[in-house]
Amino acid sequence: MVYALQAYLKKPSTIVGIVTAVMFQIIFAVVWMTAYDGITGADRLKQLEVGIVVSDQAAGQAIAGKLAGELPVRTRLIATQPEAEQLLNERKLQMVVTIPEGYSDSLKDRNRTASIRYSINESNPALTGNLMRAIAAQVTATVNKEAVGQGLQAALAQAKLPDEQPAAAAKSLSERVTSEFANMNAVRGMNNQMAPMMLLLASYVGTMIMSMNMTQSSMALAVAGIGRWRSFAARNLINAAAAVFVSLVGSSLLIMLGGQAEHGFLMLWGFQSLFVLSFILLSQLCLLLFG
C-alpha cells in the first residue's frame, strides 16, 4: 500500500485535486465572510435613504420630523410626488413615504381610516426590499400609536380633566402592550448566517472536483499494474487526510474572519472533517459506479 500511496502522490492530478478543494475553501470563506460582514449593521443602514413627501401640511411636518429622528436610515423631504418617484426609479432613494392630502381630516373622522402610501422599487436587491418593508411596518406602527394617543387625549380633554391629565392618560393607554424578546442561539451578523451554506457549498464543489482528479490518478495507477485493493486503500487514506487538511483550512479561515463557533474550534473542525469526508466518498462512489 505504501507503494500505491507514493504513486498517487506523484500524480499531478492528485495534487491538483487536493489544491482545488483547498482553494474553494479559501475563495468562498474570504469572499462570503467579508462581503456579508456588517451588511445589516447600523453603519450600512445609514447608506440607505428614504424620501418623505408631505402633502398634508397640518400633520405631515410633525410626522416627517418624528420619522427623521427615529428611523435607522437617512430621510429626505421631497417637494412633489413625481420628483420622489423619479429619484426612486433612479435608485437614489430606496423607498418613498407619502403622507397624502386629507390625512388629518381622515384622523378626525371616526368613520374613516387614514392611510400612508409607501413606494418601493422592486428592482433593488431583495434584502433592500425586505428592509424597506420592515421599516414601513415600523413607520405605520409609530404613526398609528401617535394617532391613537391624540384621539384619546382629545376624548379625555372633552371630559374636562385638568390640563396635564389627558396627555398623561392618553400616553399610558396607547402603550398598554409592549414587546419583550428572549433570543436563543443568537447569530451575529449575516456573514455568520451564511457560513453553514458557504461551508457546505465550498466543500461539496471542491471535493467533487477533487474526486474527478483522484479517478484520473486511479486509472493511471491501474494501467501501471497496481492492484485494485491496494489502490483503493491508498485512495481512502488520501481521502481521509485531505478531509482533515481541507477542513482545517476552512475552519481556520472562518474563525479568523469573525465566524462564530459556539462549541469551539475543535468541534467545528471535527464536524467539517466528517461532512467533507462524506462528500468525498459520495462523489467518488458515483464515479466508481457510473464512470
Secondary structure by P-SEA (a helix, b strand, c coil): caaaaaaaaacaaaaaaaaaaaaaaaaaaaaaaaaacccccaaaaaabbbbbbbcccccaaaaaaaaaacccbbbbbbccaaaaaaaaaaccccbbbbbccaaaaaaacccbbbbbbbbbcccccaaaaaaaaaaaaaaaaaaaaaaaaaaaaaaaaaaccccaaaaaaaaaaaccbbbbbbcccccccccccaaaaaaaaaaaaaaaaaaaaaaaaaaaaaaacccaaaaaaaaaaaaaaaaaaaaaaaaaaaaaacccccccaaaaaaaaaaaaaaaaaaaaaaaaacc
